[in-house]
Each structure stands twice: as structure tokens, then as C-alpha cells.
Amino acid sequence: MARKKRIEHHELMAETEKLLLEKGYNAFHFRLLSERLGVGRSTIYEYYANKDELIIAYIHIFAFERVEDCKKIMKISDIKEKIREFLRIFLKYSHVQQVITMLTQMEEQSKDAERVKPVRELSRQIYLYSLEIIKEAKQTGLLRKEVDNTFISYIMFNLIQIPNLRKQSEEERLNEMIDFILNGVGA
């Protein structure tokens, strides 16, 4: 079977995501990726010098797109809707959170940890957007003022990571998460 000579960048990124989610950072290799894409490893090397460079590029693109999503969400005037849309974005991409946590591993193993800094900055921007939403919700009386903003943000991002064992629709999960954030579990 003849191998393709070129690959589309979005196809490369999509397969990178799939392979990272299936195999993890340590088992991710250009050989596996090239087999999936039906190209020689040299084709991938035309784009990226090594796996760290490729993975960082993938995470950077992903984080940049989420920052852009956050910017759109911040234009929503209704605070409840703003919270809902913020959670919706990260719920939709919750599977990728495990890839983003690989950044620490990459920083520890990579000779050039400087490449991770722009991705860390994008992650920080997302975190700052979450704090901005929380602050606005407190100002409108939607959230209790005495609860720490960082703690609320942590809860929001961790609620998203809870597996959907009950096979709820996205809307059902969102409603339950928002109810939990706004009302807690007390009687």
C-alpha cells in the first residue's frame, strides 16, 4: 500500500490527541502516529522535530482555542448563562484535561521546558477568566461572598472531571453541576 506524502495539520493534531489519550505521554511515539496517519515518520519530522515539540504544539492550539471561547463567553450579560457556557466548553473537552496535565511531566523530562511557558500562560488566562466569572457571580449575589474564589474555580474544574457514569446528556450534567455550584448539597 502506498503511503501518503503529506498530511493535513488538523489531521495530525486530531491523531495526536487520540494517541495521547489512548497511550499517554511515555508511550506516545512518532512510529505509532505515522502508522495511524499512513505516512512515514519522516513526514511527521517535516512538521515537528520531536514528540515534545508536537505535543506542546497540540496543547498550545487547544488552550488558545479555549481562551478564544472564554473571550466569547465573557460577552454574555446573564451571569447564570455565562457560568453555564463556561462549564459547557470545558465539559465538552474534559477528555483533554488529562493531556494538559502531561505538561508537568514534559517540563520535568524535556531539555527545553521554556517551550511550555506559552501554554502555561494560556492556562493561566483560562483560570483568570474563571475567577472573573466567579467575582461577577458574587457581585450579583449568585455565589456566597465568603467562599474563596480559587476554591470555587477548583470545584468547577473538578466537577467537569467526574465521569458520566449515569450516562446523562450534556444538558442534564450541566444543570446538575450548576445546581451544585449555586446550591451545594445541603438541605
C-alpha positions, 0 to 999 in steps of 0.5 A: 500500500502506498503511503501518503506524502503529506498530511493535513495539520488538523489531521495530525493534531486530531491523531495526536490527541487520540494517541495521547489519550489512548497511550499517554505521554511515555508511550506516545511515539512518532512510529505509532502516529505515522502508522495511524496517519499512513505516512512515514515518520519522516513526514511527521519530522517535516512538521515537528522535530520531536514528540515534545515539540508536537505535543506542546504544539497540540496543547498550545492550539487547544488552550488558545482555542479555549481562551478564544471561547472564554473571550466569547463567553465573557460577552454574555450579560446573564451571569447564570448563562455565562457560568453555564457556557463556561462549564459547557466548553470545558465539559465538552473537552474534559477528555483533554484535561488529562493531556494538559496535565502531561505538561508537568511531566514534559517540563520535568523530562524535556531539555527545553521546558521554556517551550511550555511557558506559552501554554502555561500562560494560556492556562493561566488566562483560562483560570483568570477568566474563571475567577472573573466569572466567579467575582461577577457571580458574587457581585450579583449575589449568585455565589456566597461572598465568603467562599474563596474564589480559587476554591470555587474555580477548583470545584468547577474544574473538578466537577467537569472531571467526574465521569458520566457514569449515569450516562446523562446528556450534556444538558442534564450534567450541566444543570446538575453541576450548576445546581451544585455550584449555586446550591451545594448539597445541603438541605 
